[in-house]
Amino acid sequence: MALRLREIALHLEEVESLIPAKIAAILDFGSQSIESWRIVRKGIDARRKPDVLRVYTVEFCCADELDLFEKNRHVATLTEVKDEPSLALQSLEVKPEVLVVGMGPAGLFSALILAEAGAQVSLIERGRPVAERLQDVNDFWSGGELNGESNIQFGEGGAGTFSDGKLTSRLTHPAIRYILQRLVEFGAPEDILWQAKPHIGSDRLRGVLVNFRKYLLALGVNIQFSNRLTGFEMFDHRISAGVINDSERIKCDQMILAFGHSARDTYQILADNHVKLEQKPFAIGLRVEHPRELINQIQYGMPRHSQLPSADYRLSWNDPETRRGIYSFCMCPGGTVVNASSEPGGLVVNGMSDFNRDAASSNSALVVSVGVDDFSAPDVLAGIRFQRQWEHAAYLAGEEGWRAPAQPLLEFLNGRGGSLNSSCQPQVVHTDLNTCLPPFVTRSLRQALPAFNRRMRGFIGPEATLIGVETRTSAPVRIVRDQQGESVSHKGLFPVGEGAGYAGGIMSAAVDGIKAATTIIKTNNGL
């Protein structure tokens, strides 16, 4: 039996080798009795800044564990270590042909589960492999042409390849631990297994994706890049094949749709083929950028410390009159704002951080909830047109060269003040951001910003810059599916991840892909 102790606090000047002594002091026994120990969770407590603490959960073994546990039953943070539920995976008795569309986290993990179970998996991606994709993105940021099929939204790894690589999730599914362990196998930093807020970073994620791909190829997965789903075939009321690039077909018994939230032409294909879709709320707004050390000062009470990561934050405010939610989203500590456009004539921004999170600025989306009533149109793709409308407005406001429209936060809020500073590539252009967003969005942001500043004193200041527009927070369409994850209108079709409208973020999307894969395995095994 091992024991687990939570809430072990270290001051910033204390080293982790003191943890056994801390355990012994809390439980009133000799530290020499501890035979082994390991960190299972590590977080930050900055409630009493600048006295910031690192807080640990530790599992340890000692010779007299049962007696020690009985003597310390009054210690609420001490528990016995019990076996955690693991992901139950089965092998396939028959070998179905499965087509997986999209190489984001949902597609990759569904392909992994199915291939290891013995399925014949074809995995297609409209974009390019990660190295070529990186070159395409850098060329665009350097003033080159936008590649509509290989950009921040499309390509190996999905949109998350150019992000902060956050691995947080509110889910408690046993697949969470499984996903983290597999990512470590493919080269992710081992500390994602115990960090309270794990992340890989865009730079490290690229290498993980290459190793992931090599492993899938070794399993026999048929991976095809620069191949876009342009239709599908039905036989006996079931999916029977995917049509690729309007010319080829890939036969399949089941199809997993993991195409992401920006594949707008794919939504059109689904609508044209009468796949059951519905409108879905989402959110739009702006990116806000501050000096990294300013955010550190606000959150930690100090601009930097070798034992502290770049500070993050999460803000939210609900308008009591409109009941709209205004909140921060996809915060990137020590990162950059990126031009994440994927269509001609439409400009959209996002945030990205490398593993070290040591860039000079930190940024986050500040977004306002958009309901289906805001689309002013009844058809299922109205939300996409709404997004495009404001992306086109941002493109026009940015003038030539794909420059992102930007404005000092003070000027946006008060009509004057502040300076324009942004890491966004290729460049930003000073703009009145009222021209780039609906009035209800800019009005909501102005109402929320003072509330955010009360939470984080200094959030409103002369160094803060707003960059527009952020419209791809989540899919504006949901592909309707049943409790088993199968399309309610097309048997054999399994929509998953961000694009399906059911999951957001790397971990949630990966879990969604795993659920679809395990359902397909059970179905083919007659369960």
Secondary structure, 3 states (H helix, E strand, C coil): CCEEEEEEEEECCCCHHHHHHHHHHHHCCCHHHEEEEEEEEEEEECCCCCCCEEEEEEEEEECCHHHHHHHCCCCCCEEECCCCCCCCCCCCCCCCEEEEECCCHHHHHHHHHHHHHCCEEEEEECCCCHHHHHHHHHHHHCCCCCCCCCCCCCCCCCHHHHCCCECCCCCCCCHHHHHHHHHHHCCCCHHHHCECCCECCHHHHHHHHHHHHHHHHHCCCEEEECCCEEEEEEECCEEEEEEECCCEEEECCEEEECCCCCCHHHHHHHHHCCCCEEECCEEEEEEEEEEHHHHHHHHHCCCCCCCCCCCCCCCEEECCCCCCEEEEEEEEEEEEEEECCCECCECCEEEECCCCCCCCEEEEEEEEEECHHHHCCCCCCHHHHHHHHHHHHHHHHCCCCCCEEEEEHHHHHHCCCCCCCCCCECCEEECCHHHCCCHHHHHHHHHHHHHHHHHCCCCCCCCCEEEEEECCCCCCEEECECCCCCECCCECEEECHHHHCCCCCHHHHHHHHHHHHHHHHHHHCCC
